[in-house]
Amino acid sequence: MPDKIDLPQGTLELLVLKTLALGAQHGWAISERIKQVSNDALQIQQGSLYPALHRMERQGWIGAKWRSTENNRRAKYYELTAAGRRRLDATAQEWRRLAAAVEMVLAGVVE
């Protein structure tokens, strides 16, 4: 199992938006999907996830509706809005540029 990775500020929102781009999900499913896709490297704590979801809902990036889960329990399902899709696209582009710049510094590449 890989070591735990602390997320830089703003990264959680990017990961949640990307996860919701696949379709509506409840909070636990969002955290499990991120954990699964990252091979357990990213484990989102509920105490971080739900405040982030509420913040993104207030920003208009996601919407929420109460529905029944596969186990017949009521859960709040979150889905990406059009504003959330735009935010995802812009943030993903910024993240890729930042990651590429950091990689160049780490590799010592001079252009």
PyRosetta script that sets phi, psi and omega in degrees:
from pyrosetta import init, pose_from_sequence

init()
pose = pose_from_sequence("MPDKIDLPQGTLELLVLKTLALGAQHGWAISERIKQVSNDALQIQQGSLYPALHRMERQGWIGAKWRSTENNRRAKYYELTAAGRRRLDATAQEWRRLAAAVEMVLAGVVE")
pose.set_psi(1, 130.2)
pose.set_omega(1, -178.6)
pose.set_phi(2, -67.8)
pose.set_psi(2, 158.8)
pose.set_omega(2, 175.2)
pose.set_phi(3, -65.6)
pose.set_psi(3, 154.4)
pose.set_omega(3, 178.0)
pose.set_phi(4, -66.7)
pose.set_psi(4, 139.6)
pose.set_omega(4, 178.7)
pose.set_phi(5, -112.2)
pose.set_psi(5, 126.6)
pose.set_omega(5, 174.8)
pose.set_phi(6, -81.3)
pose.set_psi(6, 130.4)
pose.set_omega(6, -177.3)
pose.set_phi(7, -82.2)
pose.set_psi(7, 132.1)
pose.set_omega(7, 171.7)
pose.set_phi(8, -63.1)
pose.set_psi(8, 153.4)
pose.set_omega(8, -179.0)
pose.set_phi(9, -54.6)
pose.set_psi(9, 136.9)
pose.set_omega(9, 179.5)
pose.set_phi(10, 89.4)
pose.set_psi(10, -15.5)
pose.set_omega(10, -177.5)
pose.set_phi(11, -71.1)
pose.set_psi(11, -37.0)
pose.set_omega(11, -179.6)
pose.set_phi(12, -58.6)
pose.set_psi(12, -43.7)
pose.set_omega(12, 179.0)
pose.set_phi(13, -60.5)
pose.set_psi(13, -42.8)
pose.set_omega(13, 178.5)
pose.set_phi(14, -60.3)
pose.set_psi(14, -46.2)
pose.set_omega(14, -178.9)
pose.set_phi(15, -64.0)
pose.set_psi(15, -41.0)
pose.set_omega(15, 179.3)
pose.set_phi(16, -66.7)
pose.set_psi(16, -45.7)
pose.set_omega(16, 179.5)
pose.set_phi(17, -60.7)
pose.set_psi(17, -42.6)
pose.set_omega(17, 179.0)
pose.set_phi(18, -63.7)
pose.set_psi(18, -41.5)
pose.set_omega(18, 178.7)
pose.set_phi(19, -63.5)
pose.set_psi(19, -41.5)
pose.set_omega(19, -179.3)
pose.set_phi(20, -74.5)
pose.set_psi(20, -15.9)
pose.set_omega(20, 175.5)
pose.set_phi(21, -63.8)
pose.set_psi(21, -20.9)
pose.set_omega(21, 178.5)
pose.set_phi(22, -81.5)
pose.set_psi(22, -14.5)
pose.set_omega(22, -179.2)
pose.set_phi(23, 139.7)
pose.set_psi(23, 165.6)
pose.set_omega(23, -178.1)
pose.set_phi(24, -62.7)
pose.set_psi(24, 139.6)
pose.set_omega(24, 178.9)
pose.set_phi(25, -148.3)
pose.set_psi(25, 155.2)
pose.set_omega(25, 173.6)
pose.set_phi(26, -86.7)
pose.set_psi(26, 167.3)
pose.set_omega(26, -172.7)
pose.set_phi(27, -54.1)
pose.set_psi(27, -48.4)
pose.set_omega(27, -177.8)
pose.set_phi(28, -61.5)
pose.set_psi(28, -40.7)
pose.set_omega(28, 179.6)
pose.set_phi(29, -65.1)
pose.set_psi(29, -35.6)
pose.set_omega(29, 177.5)
pose.set_phi(30, -62.1)
pose.set_psi(30, -49.7)
pose.set_omega(30, -178.5)
pose.set_phi(31, -65.0)
pose.set_psi(31, -37.3)
pose.set_omega(31, 178.4)
pose.set_phi(32, -67.3)
pose.set_psi(32, -38.9)
pose.set_omega(32, 179.4)
pose.set_phi(33, -64.3)
pose.set_psi(33, -44.0)
pose.set_omega(33, 178.6)
pose.set_phi(34, -62.7)
pose.set_psi(34, -43.3)
pose.set_omega(34, 178.2)
pose.set_phi(35, -60.9)
pose.set_psi(35, -45.2)
pose.set_omega(35, -178.3)
pose.set_phi(36, -64.2)
pose.set_psi(36, -49.9)
pose.set_omega(36, -176.1)
pose.set_phi(37, -65.4)
pose.set_psi(37, -30.5)
pose.set_omega(37, -179.4)
pose.set_phi(38, -90.5)
pose.set_psi(38, 12.0)
pose.set_omega(38, -177.5)
pose.set_phi(39, 53.5)
pose.set_psi(39, 44.8)
pose.set_omega(39, 177.4)
pose.set_phi(40, 69.9)
pose.set_psi(40, 6.0)
pose.set_omega(40, 180.0)
pose.set_phi(41, -73.5)
pose.set_psi(41, -32.2)
pose.set_omega(41, -179.5)
pose.set_phi(42, -111.3)
pose.set_psi(42, 111.4)
pose.set_omega(42, 179.2)
pose.set_phi(43, -119.3)
pose.set_psi(43, 108.1)
pose.set_omega(43, -174.8)
pose.set_phi(44, -86.0)
pose.set_psi(44, 122.1)
pose.set_omega(44, 178.8)
pose.set_phi(45, -78.4)
pose.set_psi(45, 143.5)
pose.set_omega(45, -179.6)
pose.set_phi(46, -58.5)
pose.set_psi(46, -34.4)
pose.set_omega(46, 179.3)
pose.set_phi(47, -66.6)
pose.set_psi(47, -18.2)
pose.set_omega(47, 174.8)
pose.set_phi(48, -98.0)
pose.set_psi(48, -37.3)
pose.set_omega(48, -174.0)
pose.set_phi(49, -66.5)
pose.set_psi(49, -51.7)
pose.set_omega(49, -173.1)
pose.set_phi(50, -66.9)
pose.set_psi(50, -39.8)
pose.set_omega(50, 172.7)
pose.set_phi(51, -60.8)
pose.set_psi(51, -37.5)
pose.set_omega(51, 178.2)
pose.set_phi(52, -65.5)
pose.set_psi(52, -42.3)
pose.set_omega(52, 177.9)
pose.set_phi(53, -61.3)
pose.set_psi(53, -44.1)
pose.set_omega(53, 179.4)
pose.set_phi(54, -64.7)
pose.set_psi(54, -39.3)
pose.set_omega(54, 177.9)
pose.set_phi(55, -63.1)
pose.set_psi(55, -45.2)
pose.set_omega(55, -179.8)
pose.set_phi(56, -67.4)
pose.set_psi(56, -32.6)
pose.set_omega(56, 176.4)
pose.set_phi(57, -66.6)
pose.set_psi(57, -42.9)
pose.set_omega(57, 177.2)
pose.set_phi(58, -63.2)
pose.set_psi(58, -34.6)
pose.set_omega(58, 179.0)
pose.set_phi(59, -72.7)
pose.set_psi(59, -14.4)
pose.set_omega(59, -178.1)
pose.set_phi(60, 85.6)
pose.set_psi(60, 11.3)
pose.set_omega(60, -179.5)
pose.set_phi(61, -80.8)
pose.set_psi(61, -25.8)
pose.set_omega(61, 177.5)
pose.set_phi(62, -136.1)
pose.set_psi(62, 155.7)
pose.set_omega(62, 172.9)
pose.set_phi(63, -116.7)
pose.set_psi(63, 165.9)
pose.set_omega(63, -178.2)
pose.set_phi(64, -142.6)
pose.set_psi(64, 143.4)
pose.set_omega(64, 176.8)
pose.set_phi(65, -141.5)
pose.set_psi(65, 142.7)
pose.set_omega(65, 175.5)
pose.set_phi(66, -79.9)
pose.set_psi(66, 131.5)
pose.set_omega(66, 178.0)
pose.set_phi(67, -145.5)
pose.set_psi(67, 171.8)
pose.set_omega(67, 175.5)
pose.set_phi(68, -88.7)
pose.set_psi(68, 140.8)
pose.set_omega(68, 177.5)
pose.set_phi(69, -83.4)
pose.set_psi(69, -178.9)
pose.set_omega(69, 177.0)
pose.set_phi(70, -61.4)
pose.set_psi(70, -24.9)
pose.set_omega(70, -178.9)
pose.set_phi(71, -97.2)
pose.set_psi(71, 16.1)
pose.set_omega(71, -178.9)
pose.set_phi(72, 61.5)
pose.set_psi(72, 32.2)
pose.set_omega(72, 172.8)
pose.set_phi(73, -105.2)
pose.set_psi(73, 147.0)
pose.set_omega(73, 177.6)
pose.set_phi(74, -79.6)
pose.set_psi(74, 134.5)
pose.set_omega(74, 178.9)
pose.set_phi(75, -146.5)
pose.set_psi(75, 153.1)
pose.set_omega(75, 176.7)
pose.set_phi(76, -84.7)
pose.set_psi(76, 119.2)
pose.set_omega(76, 178.5)
pose.set_phi(77, -98.2)
pose.set_psi(77, 132.2)
pose.set_omega(77, -179.0)
pose.set_phi(78, -105.5)
pose.set_psi(78, 143.5)
pose.set_omega(78, 177.9)
pose.set_phi(79, -140.0)
pose.set_psi(79, 152.9)
pose.set_omega(79, -179.2)
pose.set_phi(80, -72.6)
pose.set_psi(80, 137.8)
pose.set_omega(80, 173.4)
pose.set_phi(81, -98.8)
pose.set_psi(81, 175.1)
pose.set_omega(81, 176.6)
pose.set_phi(82, -61.4)
pose.set_psi(82, -40.8)
pose.set_omega(82, 177.3)
pose.set_phi(83, -64.5)
pose.set_psi(83, -35.9)
pose.set_omega(83, 177.3)
pose.set_phi(84, -66.5)
pose.set_psi(84, -38.0)
pose.set_omega(84, 177.4)
pose.set_phi(85, -63.3)
pose.set_psi(85, -43.3)
pose.set_omega(85, 177.8)
pose.set_phi(86, -64.2)
pose.set_psi(86, -42.1)
pose.set_omega(86, 178.1)
pose.set_phi(87, -62.7)
pose.set_psi(87, -43.5)
pose.set_omega(87, 178.3)
pose.set_phi(88, -58.9)
pose.set_psi(88, -49.0)
pose.set_omega(88, -178.9)
pose.set_phi(89, -60.0)
pose.set_psi(89, -45.9)
pose.set_omega(89, -178.5)
pose.set_phi(90, -67.2)
pose.set_psi(90, -44.3)
pose.set_omega(90, -177.6)
pose.set_phi(91, -68.6)
pose.set_psi(91, -38.8)
pose.set_omega(91, 178.3)
pose.set_phi(92, -63.4)
pose.set_psi(92, -41.0)
pose.set_omega(92, 178.2)
pose.set_phi(93, -63.6)
pose.set_psi(93, -43.9)
pose.set_omega(93, 177.8)
pose.set_phi(94, -61.8)
pose.set_psi(94, -43.5)
pose.set_omega(94, -178.6)
pose.set_phi(95, -62.3)
pose.set_psi(95, -43.4)
pose.set_omega(95, 179.8)
pose.set_phi(96, -63.6)
pose.set_psi(96, -40.5)
pose.set_omega(96, 177.6)
pose.set_phi(97, -64.7)
pose.set_psi(97, -43.1)
pose.set_omega(97, 178.7)
pose.set_phi(98, -63.7)
pose.set_psi(98, -46.7)
pose.set_omega(98, -179.6)
pose.set_phi(99, -61.5)
pose.set_psi(99, -40.2)
pose.set_omega(99, 179.2)
pose.set_phi(100, -65.9)
pose.set_psi(100, -40.4)
pose.set_omega(100, 179.5)
pose.set_phi(101, -66.5)
pose.set_psi(101, -43.0)
pose.set_omega(101, 178.2)
pose.set_phi(102, -62.8)
pose.set_psi(102, -42.3)
pose.set_omega(102, 179.6)
pose.set_phi(103, -61.7)
pose.set_psi(103, -39.2)
pose.set_omega(103, 178.0)
pose.set_phi(104, -62.7)
pose.set_psi(104, -41.5)
pose.set_omega(104, 178.8)
pose.set_phi(105, -65.2)
pose.set_psi(105, -45.6)
pose.set_omega(105, 179.7)
pose.set_phi(106, -62.6)
pose.set_psi(106, -35.4)
pose.set_omega(106, -179.4)
pose.set_phi(107, -83.5)
pose.set_psi(107, -12.2)
pose.set_omega(107, -179.9)
pose.set_phi(108, 73.3)
pose.set_psi(108, 25.3)
pose.set_omega(108, -177.4)
pose.set_phi(109, -76.9)
pose.set_psi(109, 132.5)
pose.set_omega(109, 175.0)
pose.set_phi(110, -119.4)
pose.set_psi(110, 125.0)
pose.set_omega(110, -179.9)
pose.set_phi(111, -104.2)
pose.dump_pdb("model.pdb")
